[in-house]
Amino acid sequence: MIDLNTKRILDTVNQPSDLKKLSPAQLNVLAGEARAEIISLVAEHGGHLSSNLGVVELTIALCRALDLPRDTLIWDVGHQSYLYKLFTGRREAMRSLRSLNGACGFSSPAESPYDFAVSGHSSTSLSVGIGAVMANELTGAGGRVCCVIGDGALTGGLAMEALDQIGHLKRPMLIVINDNEMSIAKNVGSISTLLSKARSAGRYQRAKDTVEAALDKIPYAGDKVRDAIRFVKDHIKYAVTAGTLFESMGITYLGPVNGHSVADMEELFSRALKMDEPVAVHVLTKKGKGYAPAEAAPQKYHGVGPFDAAAGIGKSGAQTFSSVFGDELCSIAKDNPAVVAVTPSMALGSGLSEFEKKYAFLTWA
């Protein structure tokens, strides 16, 4: 065990295997140190804050459950891998995050063997993961493949195509659904609704396990009785859980699990990694976790420039391209009631917040 009084635990982690030596108490301390380091780095250099704060315990649990770098860990959006970079020998490089010759703000194989592929934006991880699985199979390299994909990214066409292929191939693969109910802004749509039902119905797995245990205790039940009970069990599952989507595609669904409990996630990941099939683990996280301003306004702290960590982000007097665009569109709409604005999922990031306040009477959310 590491003496907590000597130095930061974070400074003793030079590779993921170092995390496996830590006690539960030390992991809790490490999570706090990691959040403080991420806030400090982003405050100095700018970058992505809310998403990285939300995956601290998830990153720790994955690094403990996987055998990295023999196993492959793919982040769907590489800008949420700051802590992963800190854990994989890039602690010093991260002090010049997003600077010349410093650490990249996204996953970068040129930077480290722990980064499997460049991942600049969303919905690509599952397709890349299929490639990694097949490459391991063809070369005999072994190793397991894990993809972390957000609930927002899961709605992308590439992700849907990949799920279809994963269910068809039936190769072992761990899919971690990082569900924080947001991408950059609040998520909408049928998949978001499906995951929301699972968040409010965590009793599904307990109900399933109870019914299966009861079935095992019926020594002489006729086939018709067993079939009837299984029929009821399956319909309970399909009525209350996001497993509807995954299991209908041939992918086992586990969860949801608390994304801020290392022990709970590690247990479920270890279980999933032993299965000889594709498994989706549904993890519930909070974007901006541990930093009050980001928890209160995760969209505002999604991607930021340098700021005062103690005071939070103040109002900037500078106009951005998006704000100029939004102001001009409002001016055009003032004289032309036929103008309609369609946002790319988030009104704030596209400069359309004022337009939404003044002219948005209809929504398809």
MARMI-47507 format. One record per residue (C-alpha): x, y, z; residue number from 1. Coordinates in steps of 0.02 Angstrom, whole numbers, plus 32768, in hexadecimal, padded with zeros to 4 digits. Example, Ala and Ser with C-alpha at 12.3 -4.5 7.8 and 13.67 -1.06 7.14 Angstrom:
# MARMI-47507
PT   px   py   pz   k
PT 8267 7F1F 8186   1
PT 82AC 7FCB 8165   2
//
This chain:
# MARMI-47507
PT   px   py   pz   k
PT 8000 8000 8000   1
PT 8036 80B3 7FDE   2
PT 8050 8128 8071   3
PT 7FCC 81AE 805B   4
PT 803B 822B 80BA   5
PT 80CF 8225 8043   6
PT 808C 8268 7F9E   7
PT 7FF2 8271 7F33   8
PT 7FB6 81C5 7F01   9
PT 7F9F 8209 7E51  10
PT 805C 8225 7E46  11
PT 807B 816C 7E66  12
PT 800F 8130 7DD5  13
PT 807E 811E 7D3D  14
PT 801E 8092 7CE7  15
PT 7F6F 8046 7CFC  16
PT 7FB1 7FAE 7D59  17
PT 7FE6 8021 7DE8  18
PT 7F2E 803F 7E0D  19
PT 7F17 7F87 7E37  20
PT 7F8A 7F9B 7ECE  21
PT 7F1B 801D 7F21  22
PT 7E9D 8001 7FAC  23
PT 7DE9 8041 7FA3  24
PT 7E17 80D1 8018  25
PT 7EAA 8101 7FA9  26
PT 7E3C 80FA 7F0E  27
PT 7DC4 8176 7F5E  28
PT 7E55 81EC 7F82  29
PT 7E96 81D4 7ED2  30
PT 7DED 8205 7E87  31
PT 7DF3 82AA 7EE4  32
PT 7EA7 82CB 7EB0  33
PT 7E7C 82A2 7DFB  34
PT 7DEC 831D 7DF7  35
PT 7E58 83A6 7E42  36
PT 7EE0 8384 7DC0  37
PT 7E65 8387 7D2F  38
PT 7E18 842B 7D6A  39
PT 7EC7 8477 7D7D  40
PT 7F00 843E 7CD0  41
PT 7E64 847B 7C76  42
PT 7E61 851F 7CD5  43
PT 7F14 8541 7C9C  44
PT 7F0B 8504 7BE8  45
PT 7E54 84F7 7BBB  46
PT 7E04 8455 7B81  47
PT 7D74 83E2 7BA8  48
PT 7D43 83E6 7C5F  49
PT 7C94 83A2 7C84  50
PT 7CAA 8300 7C24  51
PT 7D52 82D8 7C76  52
PT 7D13 82F9 7D26  53
PT 7C83 8282 7D05  54
PT 7CEF 81EB 7CD8  55
PT 7D6D 81EC 7D67  56
PT 7D2E 8151 7DC1  57
PT 7D02 80FF 7D1B  58
PT 7DB7 8115 7CDF  59
PT 7DFB 80CD 7D82  60
PT 7D86 8036 7D79  61
PT 7DB1 8011 7CC3  62
PT 7E6C 801D 7CE3  63
PT 7E5A 7FA1 7D72  64
PT 7DE8 7F27 7D16  65
PT 7E4A 7F25 7C72  66
PT 7EFC 7EE8 7C51  67
PT 7F3E 7F82 7BF8  68
PT 7F8E 7F95 7B7B  69
PT 7F77 7EDE 7B4B  70
PT 7EBD 7F01 7B4E  71
PT 7E7C 7F8F 7AE2  72
PT 7E1C 8022 7B2C  73
PT 7DC8 8095 7AAD  74
PT 7D7A 813A 7AE2  75
PT 7CEE 816C 7A6E  76
PT 7D15 8225 7A84  77
PT 7DCE 8237 7AAA  78
PT 7DB9 82DB 7B07  79
PT 7D79 827B 7B9E  80
PT 7E1C 821B 7BB4  81
PT 7E7F 829B 7C1A  82
PT 7E89 822D 7CB4  83
PT 7EB2 8196 7C49  84
PT 7F46 81FA 7C05  85
PT 7F7D 8223 7CB7  86
PT 7F76 8169 7CE1  87
PT 7FD9 8132 7C47  88
PT 8080 8188 7C5B  89
PT 804F 8234 7C1F  90
PT 8042 8292 7CC3  91
PT 80CF 830A 7C99  92
PT 8095 8323 7BE5  93
PT 7FE7 8350 7C22  94
PT 802F 83EA 7C77  95
PT 803C 8434 7BC9  96
PT 7F92 83F5 7B90  97
PT 7F5E 8433 7AE3  98
PT 8000 8495 7AD3  99
PT 808E 8485 7A54 100
PT 80E5 83DE 7A75 101
PT 8070 83BF 7B06 102
PT 7FEA 833B 7B1E 103
PT 7F61 8333 7A9B 104
PT 7EB1 835A 7AD5 105
PT 7E74 82B8 7A84 106
PT 7EAB 8202 7A78 107
PT 7F49 81F5 7A0F 108
PT 7FA7 8153 79E3 109
PT 803E 81BD 79B4 110
PT 8044 81F5 7A69 111
PT 8034 814E 7AC3 112
PT 801C 8093 7AA2 113
PT 7F8A 809C 7B1C 114
PT 7F28 8101 7A9A 115
PT 7EE7 8089 7A16 116
PT 7E9F 8106 799A 117
PT 7E83 81BF 797F 118
PT 7DD8 81EC 79C3 119
PT 7DAA 82A0 79A6 120
PT 7CEE 8293 79A7 121
PT 7C5C 8221 79C9 122
PT 7C0E 817D 7990 123
PT 7CAB 812B 7948 124
PT 7CE9 80C1 79D9 125
PT 7C7E 8027 79BC 126
PT 7CB3 8018 7906 127
PT 7D69 802E 7939 128
PT 7D4C 7FAD 79C1 129
PT 7D0F 7F2D 7941 130
PT 7DB0 7F4A 78E1 131
PT 7E17 7F2E 797E 132
PT 7DBA 7E8D 79A6 133
PT 7DD4 7E47 78F7 134
PT 7E8A 7E7F 78F3 135
PT 7EAB 7E22 7996 136
PT 7E56 7D89 794F 137
PT 7EB7 7D8B 78AB 138
PT 7F60 7DAA 78FB 139
PT 7F45 7D3C 7993 140
PT 7F77 7DCF 7A01 141
PT 7EF3 7DAB 7A82 142
PT 7EB7 7E33 7AF5 143
PT 7E09 7E74 7B14 144
PT 7DB7 7F0D 7AC8 145
PT 7D53 7F90 7B27 146
PT 7CFC 8028 7ADC 147
PT 7CB8 80B8 7B45 148
PT 7C29 8110 7AEC 149
PT 7BB5 8198 7B2E 150
PT 7AF8 8191 7B29 151
PT 7AF8 8223 7AAF 152
PT 7B7A 81D3 7A3B 153
PT 7B16 8132 7A3D 154
PT 7A93 8184 79CF 155
PT 7B0E 819E 793E 156
PT 7AF9 813B 789F 157
PT 7BA9 80F2 78AA 158
PT 7B82 80B2 7959 159
PT 7AE1 8061 7920 160
PT 7B36 800B 788E 161
PT 7BBF 7FCD 7902 162
PT 7B42 7F87 7980 163
PT 7AEF 7F29 78F2 164
PT 7B96 7EDC 78C0 165
PT 7BCA 7EB7 7974 166
PT 7B29 7E58 7992 167
PT 7B44 7DF9 78EF 168
PT 7BFA 7DC9 790F 169
PT 7BDC 7D96 79C5 170
PT 7C94 7DB4 79F0 171
PT 7CBF 7DDD 7AA6 172
PT 7CC2 7E99 7AC0 173
PT 7C9C 7F0E 7B50 174
PT 7C31 7FA6 7B27 175
PT 7C28 8025 7BB4 176
PT 7B97 809F 7BA0 177
PT 7BC8 813D 7BFD 178
PT 7B1B 8182 7C20 179
PT 7B1C 8233 7C66 180
PT 7A7A 8265 7C0C 181
PT 7ADE 82E1 7BA3 182
PT 7B51 82EF 7B0E 183
PT 7B81 83A6 7B07 184
PT 7ACF 83D7 7B30 185
PT 7A3B 8376 7B76 186
PT 7A16 82DC 7B0E 187
PT 7970 82BE 7AB7 188
PT 7929 8231 7A4E 189
PT 78EB 817F 7A61 190
PT 7992 8132 7A96 191
PT 79A4 81B5 7B1E 192
PT 78F3 818B 7B58 193
PT 791C 80D1 7B5A 194
PT 79B7 80EC 7BC5 195
PT 7953 815E 7C37 196
PT 78DA 80CF 7C58 197
PT 796C 8062 7C8B 198
PT 79AD 80E9 7D01 199
PT 7907 80EA 7D5C 200
PT 78F4 802C 7D57 201
PT 7995 7FE7 7D9F 202
PT 7929 7F61 7DF1 203
PT 792A 7F04 7D4B 204
PT 79C8 7E9F 7D6E 205
PT 798D 7E74 7E1D 206
PT 78E5 7E3B 7DDA 207
PT 7938 7DD3 7D53 208
PT 79AE 7D7F 7DCF 209
PT 791E 7D5A 7E46 210
PT 78B5 7D08 7DBF 211
PT 7947 7CA2 7D7E 212
PT 796E 7C66 7E2F 213
PT 78B8 7C34 7E45 214
PT 78BC 7BD2 7DA1 215
PT 7952 7B70 7DDC 216
PT 78F5 7B39 7E79 217
PT 7865 7AE9 7E18 218
PT 789F 7A34 7E0C 219
PT 7814 79E7 7DA6 220
PT 77C4 7A7A 7D4E 221
PT 777B 7A4C 7CA6 222
PT 77BE 7A9F 7C0A 223
PT 7720 7B05 7BF4 224
PT 772D 7B4C 7CA5 225
PT 77E5 7B77 7C8D 226
PT 77C3 7BC6 7BE4 227
PT 7737 7C2E 7C2D 228
PT 77A3 7C6C 7CBC 229
PT 7831 7C98 7C45 230
PT 77B6 7CF3 7BD4 231
PT 7780 7D60 7C67 232
PT 7836 7D7D 7C9B 233
PT 7868 7DB4 7BEC 234
PT 77D7 7E2B 7BDF 235
PT 7802 7E7A 7C86 236
PT 78B0 7E98 7C3F 237
PT 7872 7EE2 7B9C 238
PT 77F4 7F50 7BF7 239
PT 786E 7FA8 7C6B 240
PT 791C 7FAC 7C21 241
PT 798E 7FE8 7B99 242
PT 79BB 7F30 7B84 243
PT 7930 7F31 7B04 244
PT 79A3 7F85 7A87 245
PT 7A43 7F25 7AAA 246
PT 7A02 7E77 7ACC 247
PT 7992 7E7C 7A32 248
PT 7A34 7E9B 79CF 249
PT 7A8C 7E09 7A21 250
PT 7AEE 7E6E 7AA3 251
PT 7ADE 7E43 7B5C 252
PT 7AAC 7ED8 7BC7 253
PT 7AE5 7EF3 7C7B 254
PT 7AB8 7F84 7CEE 255
PT 7A99 800C 7D0D 256
PT 7B29 8023 7D88 257
PT 7B63 80BA 7DEE 258
PT 7BEB 810D 7D86 259
PT 7C39 815B 7E21 260
PT 7C54 80B8 7E7F 261
PT 7CF8 8068 7E4B 262
PT 7CCE 7FC5 7EA6 263
PT 7C23 7FB1 7E54 264
PT 7C65 7FD3 7DA5 265
PT 7D00 7F67 7DBA 266
PT 7C95 7ED3 7DF1 267
PT 7C21 7EE5 7D5B 268
PT 7CAE 7F02 7CDF 269
PT 7D0B 7E67 7D1D 270
PT 7C6C 7E02 7D0B 271
PT 7C4E 7E43 7C5B 272
PT 7D02 7E23 7C24 273
PT 7CF1 7D6B 7C50 274
PT 7C5F 7D55 7BD8 275
PT 7C83 7D0D 7B2D 276
PT 7C0E 7D88 7AD7 277
PT 7BF3 7E43 7ABE 278
PT 7BB6 7E98 7B5D 279
PT 7B75 7F48 7B78 280
PT 7B88 7F8F 7C28 281
PT 7B1B 8025 7C4D 282
PT 7B78 80A0 7CBF 283
PT 7B25 813A 7D0D 284
PT 7B96 81D1 7D24 285
PT 7B83 828A 7D49 286
PT 7BD5 8305 7CD3 287
PT 7C40 8383 7D32 288
PT 7C45 8316 7DCE 289
PT 7CA8 8361 7E5E 290
PT 7CB1 8416 7E20 291
PT 7C15 8476 7E51 292
PT 7C14 84F4 7DC0 293
PT 7C24 8467 7D40 294
PT 7BA0 83FD 7D97 295
PT 7B28 8490 7D92 296
PT 7B4F 84BD 7CDC 297
PT 7BA0 8426 7C86 298
PT 7B7B 846C 7BD9 299
PT 7BD5 8510 7C01 300
PT 7C6E 84AF 7C40 301
PT 7C70 8430 7BB3 302
PT 7CFE 8483 7B53 303
PT 7D4E 851E 7B9F 304
PT 7DE2 8592 7B8E 305
PT 7E57 85B8 7C20 306
PT 7DF8 85F4 7CBA 307
PT 7E05 8616 7D74 308
PT 7DDF 8570 7DC8 309
PT 7DAD 85C1 7E6C 310
PT 7D38 8641 7E1F 311
PT 7CF8 85D9 7D8C 312
PT 7CDC 8618 7CDC 313
PT 7CB2 86D0 7CD0 314
PT 7C5A 8729 7C43 315
PT 7CC8 8746 7BAC 316
PT 7CBD 87E8 7B4C 317
PT 7D01 879B 7AAD 318
PT 7C88 8764 7A26 319
PT 7C99 86B9 79D8 320
PT 7C6B 8684 7928 321
PT 7BD2 862B 7971 322
PT 7B96 86C4 79D0 323
PT 7BA8 8734 7936 324
PT 7B48 86B3 78D0 325
PT 7ABE 86A9 7953 326
PT 7AAB 8766 7960 327
PT 7AA0 8777 78A3 328
PT 7A1F 86ED 7896 329
PT 79B4 8743 7919 330
PT 79BC 87E3 78B4 331
PT 7986 8787 7816 332
PT 78F8 872E 7871 333
PT 78B8 87D3 78B5 334
PT 7889 8807 7805 335
PT 785F 875C 77C0 336
PT 77E9 86EC 7827 337
PT 7809 865B 77AF 338
PT 78BC 8642 77F0 339
PT 78D6 859E 784D 340
PT 7975 856B 78A9 341
PT 79A6 84B6 78C2 342
PT 7A2B 849B 7948 343
PT 7AB5 8417 7942 344
PT 7A73 83CC 79E5 345
PT 7AA0 8461 7A53 346
PT 7A62 8514 7A47 347
PT 7AEB 8561 7AB3 348
PT 7B80 851A 7A56 349
PT 7B3B 854F 79AE 350
PT 7B13 8601 79E2 351
PT 7A58 85E6 79D5 352
PT 7A24 85FE 7A8C 353
PT 79DE 86AD 7A6E 354
PT 7984 8672 79D2 355
PT 7937 85E6 7A39 356
PT 78FB 8660 7ABE 357
PT 78B0 86DB 7A41 358
PT 786C 866F 79B4 359
PT 7864 85B6 79E2 360
PT 77AC 8589 79F4 361
PT 77B9 84D5 79BB 362
PT 782A 8447 79F4 363
PT 7839 8394 79BB 364
PT 7898 835E 7A57 365
//
